[in-house]
């Protein structure tokens, strides 16, 4: 089951799965957190999994803000 998510969350855009997976590994490397090779997160510290999720969320919000700032939306 390596690489398979056990999460019940549904992606709004399923095609982004690979990009999110890549981001997860990049963030883990930045934070010095080892991702389990078998994809099972049950043995990881809650602090580490929370740090991964929080950092990924901050990066996604930052990307969205940059895209919104770059597009000249006029109402």
C-alpha positions in Angstrom: 0.0 0.0 0.0 3.0 2.3 -0.4 2.0 5.8 -1.5 -1.7 5.2 -0.9 -3.6 7.6 1.3 -5.7 6.4 4.2 -7.4 9.7 4.5 -11.1 10.0 3.9 -10.7 13.5 2.6 -11.9 14.0 -1.0 -9.8 16.2 -3.3 -11.9 18.8 -5.1 -9.5 18.5 -8.1 -8.3 14.9 -8.2 -5.6 15.7 -10.8 -3.7 17.7 -8.1 -2.9 14.5 -6.1 0.6 14.1 -7.5 1.4 17.8 -6.9 0.2 17.6 -3.3 2.2 14.4 -2.8 5.4 16.2 -4.1 4.7 19.2 -1.9 4.4 16.8 1.1 7.9 15.4 0.5 9.4 18.8 -0.2 7.9 20.2 3.1 9.0 17.1 5.0 12.6 17.6 3.7 12.5 21.3 4.7 11.3 20.5 8.2 13.7 17.5 8.6 10.8 15.0 9.0 11.2 11.5 7.6 8.1 10.3 5.6 7.4 6.6 6.2 8.4 4.5 3.1 5.3 2.3 3.5 2.9 5.3 3.6 1.7 4.5 7.1 1.8 7.6 9.4 0.5 5.8 12.5 4.0 5.6 14.0 4.9 9.2 13.4 4.7 11.8 16.2 1.6 13.9 16.2 3.8 16.9 16.3 5.5 15.9 13.0 2.3 15.1 11.2 0.7 18.4 12.4 3.7 20.3 11.4 3.5 18.8 7.9 -0.2 19.6 7.5 0.2 23.1 8.9 3.1 24.0 6.7 1.5 22.6 3.6 -1.7 24.6 4.3 0.3 27.8 4.8 2.1 27.2 1.5 -1.2 26.6 -0.4 -2.7 29.7 1.1 0.4 31.7 0.1 0.2 30.4 -3.5 -3.5 31.2 -3.7 -2.8 34.8 -2.4 -0.1 35.3 -4.9 -2.3 34.1 -7.7 -5.1 36.3 -6.6 -2.8 39.3 -6.3 -1.4 38.6 -9.7 -4.8 38.4 -11.4 -6.5 41.8 -11.8 -9.9 40.8 -10.6 -12.4 43.7 -11.2 -15.9 43.7 -9.9 
